[in-house]
Amino acid sequence: MEISFVYDIPTKVFFGNDVEALGEQVSCYGKKALLIYDGEHVKKSGLFDKILKQLEKNKIEMLEFRDIRPNPRHTDINKGAELCRARQIDVLIAVGGGSVIDSAKAIGSAYYYDGNCWDIISGKVPHCRCLPIIAVSTISATGSEMDNGAVITNEETKEKRVLAGQELYPVAAFMEPKLTYTVSKRQTACGVADIIAHVLEEYFTPHTGLTIVDSVMEGLIRTMLTYGPLAVEQPENYEARANMMWSAAWAINGFVSLDRSHNWSMHPLGHELSAYYDLTHGITLAIVMPRWLKYIKDDQSLPLFRKLGLYAFMLDPNLSSESMAIEVICQLENLFYQRLELPSSLRELNINDEHFEEMADKLCEDEGCLNGYRRLNKTDILTIYRQCL
């Protein structure tokens, strides 16, 4: 199969530089910045003062916006966009994890639209512009600091949609592993699940891709199997935090998807759970992932399971492909539920099947099914959800 692609990441990365060059970067895009963050930890850690010092040094006026929640809401995005328009903001500084950086992307897009931002997020209104965003990553998980997507929730309609576009790439990303030392064990564990899920969504493809891309994905999984638990057990282990932070970015910055094009189906299953129950994204993925893998395991996927087992999980080559697939899934279950101590079922979170029918209908409403590595119809979706109980 012939392969052609354009690979273009406009994000300039400052890795391990703290925020020493932040003011200089912000000044490249204007003199009035909106600082977006979501908690007191930014101030308690001393990061806020460092950022403020950088901005003052470069004579940049700063406003604050803290109305950001996990699973960011479109109503908060509207508030942020209105503030930007009213105060004529030039550049956005997003300090935090995926929720904060995704919010900045949505706010930056909504800045150029006077209506409800959900019109843009839902695809009703096209978008092609975004205020420049500078990301300061404090959590290793979504990789939003180096990708072109944002996930926003509509509480009223129980929807979670992806906003995507080349203009959403941050113009710069500051990635200092030491800033993740204070991330809780639970949030770190959720990040591990998120990173692995990003890779597996691309690894299981119906198309033959480039060997080098498969090898990078196998290396990313291998890295997370080694350093994910270590980051949870030893929060200030620099090697573990650094490897996790860089893996998060490369799992979703477009490199591992450049030679393949298919929709994701594991993430939408998790997104719908978050939309209805306001669950942490990584927790939904940790619960859904093993069930999704079991559901797609068949003669067509066994060669991919075998490669994954050999080169990511380093399993015995004498195992049959079927046994290797089973062992890959078992090792992931052990990683999530034993070593990382994440919930293993929806019942642990007091969730039953009350909304499953409605959730499955929403997932199928655009195309009659959920497209991905396997086309999942309503019955398939309900089966996977029930297996998660």
Salt bridges, closest charged atoms under 4 A:
ASP18 OD2 - LYS50 NZ 2.93
GLU40 OE2 - ARG66 NH2 2.99
ASP76 OD2 - ARG69 NE 2.92
ASP114 OD1 - ARG85 NE 3.86
ASP147 OD1 - LYS105 NZ 2.51
GLU155 OE1 - ARG69 NH1 3.97
GLU155 OE2 - ARG73 NE 3.27
GLU159 OE2 - ARG161 NH2 3.08
GLU167 OE2 - HIS127 ND1 2.49
ASP194 OD1 - HIS198 NE2 3.00
ASP194 OD1 - HIS267 NE2 3.67
ASP194 OD1 - HIS281 NE2 3.50
GLU201 OE2 - HIS267 ND1 2.88
ASP214 OD1 - ARG260 NH2 3.03
ASP214 OD2 - LYS307 NZ 3.67
GLU218 OE2 - LYS307 NZ 2.97
GLU233 OE2 - ARG339 NH2 3.59
ASP259 OD1 - ARG260 NE 2.82
ASP278 OD2 - ARG73 NH2 3.24
ASP298 OD2 - ARG374 NH2 2.51
GLU322 OE2 - LYS297 NZ 2.69
GLU333 OE2 - LYS294 NZ 3.02
GLU354 OE1 - HIS355 NE2 3.90
GLU357 OE1 - LYS378 NZ 2.76
GLU357 OE2 - ARG386 NH2 3.97
GLU358 OE1 - HIS355 ND1 3.86
ASP361 OD1 - LYS378 NZ 3.02
GLU365 OE2 - ARG161 NH2 3.70
